[in-house]
Amino acid sequence: MIKDVMEAIRFVWSPSSWNMFLWGIALYSSYLKLLKASIFGSKSTPNSSSIDPKIGSPRPICVITGVTSGIGKATAFALAEKGFHVVLGNALLPKTLEEIKSKNKDAQLKSFVVDMSSFSSIFVFEESLKRWLSDKKLHPSIQLLVNNAGIMAVASRPLINGYDRMMVTNYIGPFTMTKLLLPLLKNSSVPSRVVNVASFSHRYASIGKLDKDYVTGEHFTTFDQYPHAHVYEYSKLCLLLFTYELHRRLRLKDDTHHVSVIAAEPGLVKTNLLREFPKYASASAFLFFKVIGLLQTPDEGAESSVDAALAPPETSGVYYFGGKGRTIKSSKASRDPKLGKELWETSCELFKELL
């Protein structure tokens, strides 16, 4: 026990962990924006009606990544209940499928293995999904993609190509998945949508550069002490910049395919995200935020993702937070068109290298 306590103390006093104290302020900022919106006119967007497909008609297809537990699992439960045919994507085939079936016998589900830190795995997932649609004689389209998967690593784990695992899992992987599945989203006969799960930590991310060295995370793998907090918040800022840039390209420049793009922030949720932290460090953090009333359950955290998924078709380029269809503004940097364009160009170059 003493060893665990000392490990937690050393972790808390590390330079990178001090970044995380600022995240508490960032979380408060999100709630203050929510309070301000409620006082001066909340930007609440009502959900569309729950989907109630006719007997014999195909259900809209939703792909969700990172569904083993936590927010992804809760989102999968909720969207299956709303009538989606939910396709689960995860590094390990989860028990989520059986658990949903046990509580919702009418749920339509499919599961494929995908490791969001592996580009080859993402490409295999795309091929498996298209093959499944063909084999089942379903329309070659999907209606919803929820990029939920994410990790927080406390040590550098460079991939074979030198890329940082956390940057790939949290940003480049979702970018690649979206680019690969975009033709299926565009091919939908009804309006389709991409939902990217964001984090309040992006509010304190230092932009740095948006070139290949930074976006792949290779820059961070050279540090003597891996700046895990900085890498995490930077990856989440990149995901938001991508969200808004994709919105601009799909809705503001060419809306012929009716694909909307939305960000959803779950707040602070007790999940396995901090599983690599010393146990007393993560337990203390969760206890503190529980005492002040800001720690949420996975079901509560998933409300923003579900709100985003069920928002009216014309809703796009917004940031959901707090449940009940409420939206707030993300950081000014995350909405900067110049930064979004720069990141888009870097990301597309990386994507071309994979083909």
C-alpha positions as CSV (number, residue, x, y, z in Angstrom):
1,M,0.0,0.0,0.0
2,I,2.8,2.4,0.9
3,K,4.5,1.7,-2.4
4,D,1.2,2.5,-4.2
5,V,0.7,5.7,-2.3
6,M,4.3,6.9,-3.1
7,E,3.8,6.0,-6.8
8,A,0.6,8.1,-6.8
9,I,2.4,11.1,-5.1
10,R,5.3,10.9,-7.6
11,F,2.8,10.8,-10.5
12,V,0.8,13.7,-9.2
13,W,3.9,15.9,-8.9
14,S,5.1,15.1,-12.4
15,P,5.1,18.1,-14.8
16,S,2.6,16.5,-17.1
17,S,0.1,15.8,-14.3
18,W,0.0,19.5,-13.4
19,N,-1.5,20.0,-16.9
20,M,-4.3,17.8,-15.7
21,F,-5.2,20.2,-12.8
22,L,-6.1,22.7,-15.5
23,W,-8.5,20.2,-16.9
24,G,-10.6,20.7,-13.8
25,I,-10.9,24.4,-14.7
26,A,-11.7,23.4,-18.3
27,L,-14.5,21.2,-17.0
28,Y,-15.9,24.1,-14.9
29,S,-15.7,26.2,-18.0
30,S,-18.0,23.9,-19.9
31,Y,-20.5,23.9,-17.1
32,L,-20.3,27.7,-16.8
33,K,-21.0,28.0,-20.5
34,L,-24.0,25.7,-20.0
35,L,-25.2,27.9,-17.1
36,K,-24.8,31.0,-19.2
37,A,-26.7,29.5,-22.1
38,S,-29.6,28.5,-19.8
39,I,-29.8,32.0,-18.3
40,F,-29.4,34.0,-21.5
41,G,-31.2,31.6,-23.8
42,S,-30.1,28.0,-24.1
43,K,-29.1,26.7,-27.5
44,S,-31.1,23.5,-26.9
45,T,-31.7,21.3,-29.9
46,P,-34.6,18.8,-29.6
47,N,-34.0,15.2,-30.6
48,S,-35.6,13.8,-33.6
49,S,-38.3,11.2,-33.0
50,S,-37.1,7.8,-31.9
51,I,-36.7,5.6,-34.9
52,D,-39.6,3.1,-35.2
53,P,-38.9,1.1,-38.4
54,K,-41.8,-0.7,-40.1
55,I,-41.8,-4.4,-39.9
56,G,-39.6,-5.8,-42.7
57,S,-37.9,-2.5,-43.4
58,P,-34.1,-2.2,-42.7
59,R,-33.0,-0.2,-39.8
60,P,-30.6,2.7,-40.1
61,I,-27.0,1.4,-39.5
62,C,-24.8,2.9,-36.8
63,V,-21.1,2.2,-36.4
64,I,-19.6,2.8,-33.0
65,T,-16.0,2.4,-32.0
66,G,-14.7,1.7,-28.5
67,V,-17.7,-0.2,-27.0
68,T,-16.1,-2.6,-24.5
69,S,-17.2,-0.4,-21.6
70,G,-17.9,3.1,-20.5
71,I,-19.4,5.8,-22.7
72,G,-19.2,3.7,-25.9
73,K,-21.1,0.8,-24.3
74,A,-23.8,3.1,-22.9
75,T,-24.1,4.8,-26.3
76,A,-24.5,1.4,-28.0
77,F,-27.2,0.4,-25.6
78,A,-29.1,3.7,-26.1
79,L,-28.9,3.7,-29.9
80,A,-30.0,0.0,-30.1
81,E,-33.0,1.0,-28.0
82,K,-33.7,3.9,-30.4
83,G,-33.9,1.5,-33.3
84,F,-30.5,1.5,-34.9
85,H,-28.8,-1.6,-36.3
86,V,-25.7,-1.1,-34.2
87,V,-22.3,-2.2,-35.6
88,L,-19.8,-2.6,-32.7
89,G,-16.2,-1.9,-33.5
90,N,-13.6,-2.8,-30.8
91,A,-10.1,-4.2,-30.4
92,L,-11.5,-7.2,-28.6
93,L,-14.9,-8.7,-29.4
94,P,-16.9,-7.3,-26.4
95,K,-19.5,-8.8,-24.2
96,T,-21.5,-5.7,-25.0
97,L,-23.4,-7.5,-27.8
98,E,-24.7,-10.3,-25.5
99,E,-25.5,-7.7,-22.8
100,I,-27.6,-5.6,-25.1
101,K,-29.4,-8.7,-26.4
102,S,-30.2,-9.8,-22.9
103,K,-31.9,-6.5,-22.1
104,N,-33.3,-5.8,-25.6
105,K,-34.3,-8.9,-27.5
106,D,-35.3,-6.9,-30.5
107,A,-31.9,-5.2,-30.8
108,Q,-30.1,-5.7,-34.1
109,L,-26.4,-5.9,-33.7
110,K,-23.2,-6.8,-35.5
111,S,-19.6,-6.9,-34.1
112,F,-16.3,-6.6,-35.9
113,V,-12.8,-6.5,-34.4
114,V,-10.9,-3.2,-35.0
115,D,-7.9,-1.7,-33.3
116,M,-8.0,2.0,-33.7
117,S,-4.2,2.3,-33.3
118,S,-3.7,0.0,-36.3
119,F,-4.3,1.3,-39.8
120,S,-4.3,-2.2,-41.3
121,S,-7.0,-3.1,-38.8
122,I,-9.1,-0.1,-39.7
123,F,-8.8,-1.0,-43.4
124,V,-9.9,-4.6,-42.6
125,F,-12.8,-3.3,-40.7
126,E,-14.0,-1.2,-43.7
127,E,-13.7,-4.2,-46.0
128,S,-15.5,-6.5,-43.5
129,L,-18.3,-3.9,-43.1
130,K,-18.8,-3.6,-46.8
131,R,-18.8,-7.4,-47.3
132,W,-21.3,-7.8,-44.5
133,L,-23.6,-5.2,-46.1
134,S,-23.3,-7.1,-49.4
135,D,-23.8,-10.5,-48.0
136,K,-26.9,-9.4,-46.1
137,K,-28.2,-7.7,-49.3
138,L,-28.4,-4.4,-47.4
139,H,-28.1,-1.0,-49.0
140,P,-24.4,-0.1,-49.4
141,S,-24.6,2.7,-46.9
142,I,-24.5,3.6,-43.2
143,Q,-26.4,6.4,-41.5
144,L,-24.3,7.1,-38.4
145,L,-20.6,6.9,-37.4
146,V,-19.7,7.5,-33.8
147,N,-16.0,7.9,-33.2
148,N,-15.9,7.1,-29.5
149,A,-12.7,5.1,-29.0
150,G,-9.9,6.8,-27.1
151,I,-7.1,6.1,-24.7
152,M,-4.9,8.0,-22.2
153,A,-1.4,6.4,-22.1
154,V,1.0,7.5,-19.4
155,A,4.1,6.2,-21.2
156,S,5.2,6.5,-24.8
157,R,4.4,3.5,-27.0
158,P,5.6,4.3,-30.5
159,L,4.1,2.1,-33.2
160,I,6.2,0.3,-35.8
161,N,6.0,3.4,-38.1
162,G,7.2,5.6,-35.3
163,Y,3.8,7.2,-34.7
164,D,2.6,7.8,-31.2
165,R,-0.1,5.3,-30.1
166,M,-2.3,7.9,-28.3
167,M,-2.3,10.3,-31.3
168,V,-3.2,7.5,-33.6
169,T,-6.0,6.1,-31.4
170,N,-7.5,9.4,-30.5
171,Y,-7.1,11.3,-33.8
172,I,-5.5,9.8,-36.9
173,G,-7.4,6.5,-36.4
174,P,-10.8,8.3,-36.3
175,F,-9.8,10.5,-39.2
176,T,-8.9,7.4,-41.2
177,M,-12.1,5.6,-40.2
178,T,-14.2,8.6,-41.3
179,K,-12.4,9.0,-44.6
180,L,-12.9,5.3,-45.4
181,L,-16.6,5.2,-44.4
182,L,-17.5,8.6,-45.9
183,P,-18.6,7.0,-49.2
184,L,-21.0,4.8,-47.3
185,L,-22.3,7.8,-45.4
186,K,-22.7,9.8,-48.6
187,N,-24.5,6.9,-50.3
188,S,-27.3,6.9,-47.7
189,S,-30.7,7.6,-49.0
190,V,-31.5,9.6,-45.9
191,P,-29.4,12.3,-44.1
192,S,-26.4,10.7,-42.4
193,R,-24.0,11.9,-39.6
194,V,-20.6,11.7,-38.0
195,V,-20.4,12.2,-34.2
196,N,-16.9,12.7,-32.7
197,V,-16.6,12.3,-29.0
198,A,-14.7,15.3,-27.6
199,S,-13.1,16.2,-24.3
200,F,-13.1,19.3,-22.1
201,S,-9.3,18.9,-21.9
202,H,-9.0,20.5,-25.4
203,R,-9.6,23.9,-23.9
204,Y,-6.1,24.0,-22.4
205,A,-4.3,22.4,-25.3
206,S,-1.4,24.4,-26.7
207,I,-1.7,24.3,-30.5
208,G,2.0,24.0,-31.2
209,K,2.4,22.9,-34.8
210,L,0.1,20.9,-37.1
211,D,2.7,19.3,-39.3
212,K,3.4,15.6,-39.7
213,D,5.8,15.4,-36.8
214,Y,3.3,16.8,-34.4
215,V,0.1,15.2,-35.8
216,T,1.6,11.7,-35.8
217,G,3.0,12.3,-32.3
218,E,6.6,11.4,-33.4
219,H,7.6,14.7,-31.8
220,F,6.3,13.6,-28.4
221,T,8.0,10.2,-28.5
222,T,11.5,11.9,-28.3
223,F,10.9,13.5,-24.9
224,D,12.8,12.2,-21.9
225,Q,9.5,12.2,-19.9
226,Y,6.4,11.5,-22.0
227,P,4.0,14.5,-21.8
228,H,0.9,12.3,-21.6
229,A,-1.5,15.1,-20.5
230,H,-0.3,17.4,-23.3
231,V,-0.5,14.6,-25.9
232,Y,-4.1,13.7,-24.8
233,E,-5.4,17.3,-24.9
234,Y,-3.6,17.9,-28.2
235,S,-5.2,14.8,-29.8
236,K,-8.6,15.9,-28.6
237,L,-8.0,19.4,-30.0
238,C,-7.1,17.8,-33.4
239,L,-10.3,15.8,-33.3
240,L,-12.3,19.0,-32.9
241,L,-10.5,20.9,-35.6
242,F,-11.2,17.9,-37.9
243,T,-14.9,17.9,-36.8
244,Y,-15.4,21.5,-37.8
245,E,-13.3,21.3,-40.9
246,L,-15.3,18.3,-42.1
247,H,-18.5,20.2,-41.4
248,R,-17.4,23.1,-43.4
249,R,-16.4,20.9,-46.4
250,L,-19.6,18.7,-46.3
251,R,-22.2,21.3,-45.3
252,L,-21.0,24.7,-46.2
253,K,-19.2,24.0,-49.4
254,D,-21.1,21.0,-50.8
255,D,-24.3,19.8,-49.1
256,T,-25.4,17.5,-51.9
257,H,-24.9,14.4,-49.8
258,H,-26.5,15.7,-46.6
259,V,-23.8,14.4,-44.2
260,S,-23.7,16.4,-40.9
261,V,-20.8,16.4,-38.4
262,I,-21.2,17.0,-34.7
263,A,-19.0,16.9,-31.6
264,A,-20.2,15.6,-28.3
265,E,-18.5,16.2,-24.9
266,P,-19.5,13.7,-22.2
267,G,-18.0,15.6,-19.3
268,L,-16.0,13.7,-16.6
269,V,-17.2,10.1,-16.5
270,K,-16.0,7.2,-14.4
271,T,-14.6,4.9,-17.0
272,N,-11.5,2.9,-17.7
273,L,-9.8,5.8,-19.4
274,L,-7.5,6.3,-16.4
275,R,-6.6,2.6,-16.0
276,E,-2.9,3.3,-16.6
277,F,-2.8,5.9,-13.8
278,P,-1.6,4.8,-10.3
279,K,-4.7,3.5,-8.6
280,Y,-4.7,6.0,-5.7
281,A,-4.2,8.9,-8.1
282,S,-7.2,8.0,-10.3
283,A,-9.3,7.0,-7.2
284,S,-8.6,10.4,-5.6
285,A,-9.5,12.3,-8.7
286,F,-12.8,10.5,-9.1
287,L,-13.6,11.0,-5.4
288,F,-12.9,14.7,-5.6
289,F,-15.2,15.2,-8.6
290,K,-17.8,13.0,-7.1
291,V,-17.9,15.1,-3.9
292,I,-18.4,18.3,-5.9
293,G,-21.0,16.7,-8.1
294,L,-19.3,16.6,-11.4
295,L,-18.5,12.9,-11.8
296,Q,-21.0,11.2,-14.1
297,T,-22.0,7.6,-14.8
298,P,-21.4,6.2,-18.3
299,D,-25.1,6.5,-19.0
300,E,-25.1,10.2,-18.1
301,G,-22.0,10.8,-20.1
302,A,-23.4,9.1,-23.2
303,E,-26.4,11.5,-23.2
304,S,-24.4,14.0,-25.3
305,S,-23.5,11.4,-27.9
306,V,-27.1,10.2,-28.1
307,D,-28.3,13.8,-28.4
308,A,-25.9,14.4,-31.2
309,A,-26.9,11.2,-33.0
310,L,-30.6,12.0,-32.8
311,A,-30.4,15.7,-33.6
312,P,-32.4,17.0,-36.5
313,P,-30.7,16.4,-39.9
314,E,-30.0,20.1,-40.5
315,T,-27.9,20.3,-37.2
316,S,-24.2,20.3,-37.9
317,G,-21.0,21.9,-36.8
318,V,-22.1,22.2,-33.1
319,Y,-20.8,21.0,-29.8
320,Y,-23.2,19.0,-27.6
321,F,-22.7,19.0,-23.8
322,G,-24.8,18.4,-20.7
323,G,-27.6,16.2,-22.1
324,K,-31.1,17.4,-22.8
325,G,-30.1,18.5,-26.3
326,R,-28.0,21.4,-25.1
327,T,-25.0,22.8,-26.9
328,I,-22.2,25.2,-26.0
329,K,-19.1,26.6,-27.7
330,S,-15.8,24.7,-27.7
331,S,-12.6,26.7,-27.5
332,K,-11.8,29.5,-29.9
333,A,-8.8,27.6,-31.3
334,S,-10.8,24.5,-32.0
335,R,-13.1,26.6,-34.3
336,D,-10.3,28.4,-36.2
337,P,-10.8,27.7,-39.9
338,K,-7.2,28.4,-40.7
339,L,-6.0,25.8,-38.2
340,G,-8.7,23.4,-39.4
341,K,-7.5,23.7,-43.0
342,E,-3.9,23.2,-42.0
343,L,-4.7,20.1,-40.0
344,W,-6.9,18.7,-42.8
345,E,-4.1,19.1,-45.4
346,T,-1.6,17.3,-43.1
347,S,-4.1,14.5,-42.3
348,C,-4.9,14.0,-45.9
349,E,-1.2,13.6,-46.8
350,L,-0.9,11.0,-44.0
351,F,-4.0,9.2,-45.4
352,K,-2.5,9.1,-48.9
353,E,0.6,7.4,-47.5
354,L,-1.6,4.6,-46.2
355,L,-3.2,3.8,-49.6
